[in-house]
């Protein structure tokens, strides 16, 4: 299930990035790359597990769903931290100059 969640997030973030590509202020390109990297990693992991151990390719359980949402939140957290560090709109620097 976590592979499906990551893949849906990758497709959605790619669509958002593509629609805002001319003015990518919020760095949706980076978010898209993070999700696609995680999706490819998860796909390779599931494929190797399926080929070597014969396990399920898509695991449908509560634990797999929770893991998918934890991975989703982790990727969004990394993106937000990078967004705060880069500060593309200058919101953090503008606050320091006003004092």
VOBASE-994053 format. One line per field, with one value per residue: residue in three letters; x negated, y, z negated of N, C-alpha, C, O in turn. Coordinates in pm, whole numbers, always signed. Layout:
% VOBASE-994053
residu	(ALA,...);
n.x	(X,...);
n.y	(Y,...);
n.z	(Z,...);
ca.x	(X,...);
ca.y	(Y,...);
ca.z	(Z,...);
c.x	(X,...);
c.y	(Y,...);
c.z	(Z,...);
o.x	(X,...);
o.y	(Y,...);
o.z	(Z,...);
This chain:
% VOBASE-994053
residu	(UNK,UNK,UNK,UNK,UNK,UNK,UNK,UNK,UNK,UNK,UNK,UNK,UNK,UNK,UNK,UNK,UNK,UNK,UNK,UNK,UNK,UNK,UNK,UNK,UNK,UNK,UNK,UNK,UNK,UNK,UNK,UNK,UNK,UNK,UNK,UNK,UNK,UNK,UNK,UNK,UNK,UNK,UNK,UNK,UNK,UNK,UNK,UNK,UNK,UNK,UNK,UNK,UNK,UNK,UNK,UNK,UNK,UNK,UNK,UNK,UNK,UNK,UNK,UNK,UNK,UNK,UNK,UNK,UNK,UNK,UNK,UNK,UNK,UNK,UNK,UNK,UNK,UNK,UNK,UNK,UNK,UNK,UNK,UNK,UNK,UNK,UNK,UNK,UNK,UNK,UNK,UNK,UNK,UNK,UNK,UNK,UNK,UNK,UNK);
n.x	(-82,-203,-362,-171,-62,-286,-333,-98,-126,-357,-272,-70,-218,-388,-208,-119,-360,-415,-206,-273,-523,-649,-676,-806,-796,-755,-905,-811,-918,-1132,-989,-847,-1061,-1157,-939,-923,-1174,-1148,-935,-1043,-1247,-1087,-948,-1156,-1238,-1005,-984,-1224,-1182,-961,-1061,-1278,-1191,-929,-721,-422,-346,-213,-141,+135,+228,+298,+69,-101,+35,+22,-256,-290,-166,-332,-573,-493,-442,-701,-846,-716,-787,-1067,-1075,-947,-1130,-1354,-1237,-1193,-1458,-1563,-1388,-1211,-1036,-1130,-1026,-1116,-1355,-1265,-1126,-1335,-1462,-1281,-1300);
n.y	(-120,+118,+174,+243,+475,+646,+660,+783,+1031,+1120,+1147,+1342,+1559,+1604,+1688,+1927,+2069,+2086,+2244,+2482,+2547,+2766,+2960,+2856,+2902,+2781,+2554,+2308,+2133,+2014,+1879,+1699,+1550,+1432,+1268,+1102,+977,+834,+669,+515,+386,+237,+77,-80,-211,-361,-516,-667,-807,-955,-1112,-1250,-1360,-1429,-1292,-1088,-854,-605,-495,-512,-391,-272,-182,-136,+72,+272,+302,+406,+660,+770,+783,+964,+1195,+1232,+1296,+1533,+1687,+1708,+1854,+2091,+2183,+2237,+2430,+2634,+2693,+2784,+2993,+3123,+3340,+3532,+3577,+3518,+3662,+3919,+3970,+3996,+4227,+4426,+4479);
n.z	(+0,-65,+152,+343,+227,+226,+503,+595,+468,+596,+862,+830,+722,+936,+1132,+1015,+1008,+1283,+1372,+1254,+1351,+1478,+1285,+1033,+740,+492,+503,+617,+795,+662,+461,+619,+724,+488,+416,+648,+635,+394,+467,+677,+534,+351,+531,+644,+411,+347,+579,+572,+333,+407,+621,+504,+259,+297,+189,+133,+390,+378,+73,-126,-403,-735,-862,-642,-519,-716,-721,-463,-487,-683,-542,-347,-502,-600,-367,-294,-516,-491,-251,-334,-528,-368,-210,-400,-464,-217,-167,+44,+91,-73,-326,-587,-605,-562,-794,-980,-893,-949,-1217);
ca.x	(+0,-288,-404,-60,-53,-398,-313,+7,-184,-452,-194,-4,-317,-436,-105,-122,-483,-403,-114,-336,-663,-705,-706,-811,-841,-749,-995,-738,-1008,-1202,-892,-822,-1179,-1160,-838,-960,-1285,-1094,-852,-1133,-1309,-988,-920,-1269,-1231,-895,-1018,-1326,-1117,-873,-1141,-1368,-1123,-795,-621,-323,-403,-145,-95,+254,+253,+304,-69,-153,+101,-38,-391,-276,-140,-453,-666,-438,-469,-846,-886,-665,-866,-1196,-1048,-919,-1255,-1432,-1165,-1222,-1600,-1579,-1302,-1199,-962,-1197,-941,-1194,-1452,-1191,-1093,-1454,-1496,-1186,-1330);
ca.y	(+0,+236,+202,+313,+609,+725,+682,+885,+1160,+1159,+1193,+1466,+1666,+1633,+1768,+2062,+2133,+2114,+2357,+2603,+2537,+2896,+3035,+2751,+2968,+2691,+2441,+2184,+2044,+1938,+1787,+1594,+1463,+1355,+1162,+1004,+899,+739,+571,+423,+304,+143,-19,-174,-292,-458,-607,-762,-894,-1046,-1205,-1331,-1428,-1468,-1223,-1010,-734,-493,-538,-438,-409,-146,-140,-83,+200,+365,+329,+495,+796,+818,+821,+1085,+1306,+1253,+1367,+1670,+1755,+1741,+1962,+2214,+2231,+2297,+2552,+2736,+2731,+2863,+3111,+3182,+3468,+3625,+3605,+3513,+3771,+4044,+3989,+4039,+4363,+4519,+4505);
ca.z	(+0,-72,+288,+409,+168,+277,+646,+611,+428,+701,+978,+793,+711,+1072,+1199,+958,+1056,+1426,+1391,+1200,+1390,+1515,+1163,+930,+619,+378,+530,+640,+868,+559,+399,+717,+728,+363,+425,+750,+583,+296,+538,+746,+430,+300,+638,+650,+290,+360,+687,+523,+235,+481,+699,+421,+150,+336,+106,+206,+453,+313,-59,-168,-545,-811,-884,-516,-498,-811,-671,-349,-533,-751,-436,-286,-594,-605,-244,-305,-618,-430,-156,-409,-589,-260,-171,-501,-453,-94,-185,+177,+91,-162,-442,-710,-602,-570,-935,-1051,-851,-1006,-1359);
c.x	(-86,-343,-296,-48,-164,-381,-206,-45,-281,-378,-128,-103,-375,-336,-103,-246,-470,-310,-174,-482,-726,-750,-703,-867,-849,-824,-920,-821,-1084,-1110,-863,-939,-1191,-1062,-873,-1077,-1238,-1010,-938,-1202,-1212,-955,-1031,-1267,-1123,-925,-1121,-1267,-1028,-952,-1224,-1295,-984,-686,-523,-390,-343,-87,+21,+284,+256,+163,-129,-91,+43,-180,-386,-253,-257,-557,-621,-468,-618,-895,-839,-743,-1001,-1180,-1025,-1044,-1342,-1368,-1191,-1366,-1622,-1501,-1281,-1123,-1024,-1118,-1020,-1294,-1384,-1155,-1211,-1489,-1404,-1216,-1443);
c.y	(+126,+273,+280,+456,+698,+756,+788,+1023,+1210,+1213,+1327,+1582,+1702,+1718,+1911,+2136,+2173,+2233,+2489,+2614,+2673,+2974,+2938,+2808,+2870,+2561,+2309,+2084,+1955,+1837,+1670,+1497,+1376,+1239,+1058,+919,+794,+631,+469,+331,+198,+37,-123,-266,-399,-561,-711,-857,-997,-1152,-1299,-1414,-1476,-1403,-1146,-889,-608,-545,-450,-470,-272,-93,-78,+54,+306,+401,+424,+639,+854,+861,+950,+1207,+1336,+1332,+1512,+1751,+1797,+1858,+2094,+2270,+2299,+2428,+2664,+2784,+2821,+2995,+3186,+3315,+3571,+3659,+3606,+3629,+3907,+4074,+4038,+4185,+4466,+4555,+4600);
c.z	(+0,+66,+363,+357,+221,+426,+672,+573,+534,+823,+948,+785,+847,+1148,+1145,+1007,+1203,+1452,+1343,+1244,+1424,+1393,+1045,+800,+502,+400,+540,+719,+769,+492,+492,+724,+602,+372,+531,+705,+483,+364,+611,+646,+377,+404,+648,+529,+300,+470,+643,+420,+303,+556,+613,+317,+186,+253,+195,+269,+393,+182,-103,-314,-612,-832,-758,-485,-590,-766,-551,-390,-611,-649,-367,-373,-605,-483,-248,-408,-563,-333,-227,-475,-484,-214,-271,-492,-331,-101,-53,+184,-3,-287,-573,-716,-617,-716,-1015,-1018,-917,-1150,-1378);
o.x	(-48,-367,-326,-26,-140,-411,-221,-13,-287,-417,-130,-75,-409,-374,-88,-237,-510,-335,-132,-559,-845,-850,-609,-974,-943,-809,-960,-796,-1097,-1149,-855,-920,-1230,-1096,-853,-1080,-1283,-1013,-909,-1215,-1250,-936,-1003,-1292,-1147,-893,-1106,-1299,-1022,-915,-1239,-1335,-925,-573,-539,-480,-415,+4,+7,+356,+219,+139,-200,-159,+17,-219,-471,-313,-280,-623,-704,-513,-657,-975,-912,-763,-1046,-1261,-1076,-1064,-1396,-1438,-1209,-1394,-1690,-1546,-1326,-1146,-977,-1142,-992,-1315,-1439,-1153,-1193,-1538,-1445,-1163,-1479);
o.y	(+228,+390,+373,+549,+813,+867,+872,+1122,+1330,+1315,+1417,+1691,+1818,+1810,+2006,+2253,+2283,+2313,+2596,+2685,+2693,+3046,+2938,+2767,+2877,+2466,+2210,+1963,+1834,+1723,+1555,+1375,+1259,+1125,+939,+799,+680,+515,+349,+211,+83,-80,-243,-386,-515,-679,-830,-976,-1112,-1269,-1417,-1527,-1555,-1451,-1141,-829,-514,-628,-328,-565,-171,+28,+22,+142,+418,+518,+512,+730,+975,+964,+1035,+1310,+1452,+1424,+1603,+1871,+1910,+1951,+2197,+2392,+2407,+2525,+2779,+2903,+2923,+3096,+3299,+3394,+3684,+3764,+3688,+3687,+3998,+4190,+4116,+4258,+4581,+4654,+4631);
o.z	(+57,+93,+437,+435,+257,+470,+760,+639,+560,+879,+1032,+835,+872,+1221,+1222,+1045,+1241,+1542,+1387,+1179,+1400,+1397,+966,+755,+422,+322,+479,+712,+790,+469,+447,+730,+610,+339,+508,+734,+486,+323,+608,+671,+360,+370,+659,+542,+267,+454,+672,+420,+261,+555,+647,+289,+112,+248,+317,+210,+361,+181,-117,-344,-552,-821,-767,-431,-547,-773,-539,-334,-607,-667,-333,-324,-619,-497,-211,-390,-587,-333,-185,-477,-509,-184,-231,-510,-341,-48,-38,+275,-12,-347,-660,-823,-678,-757,-1109,-1103,-938,-1200,-1492);
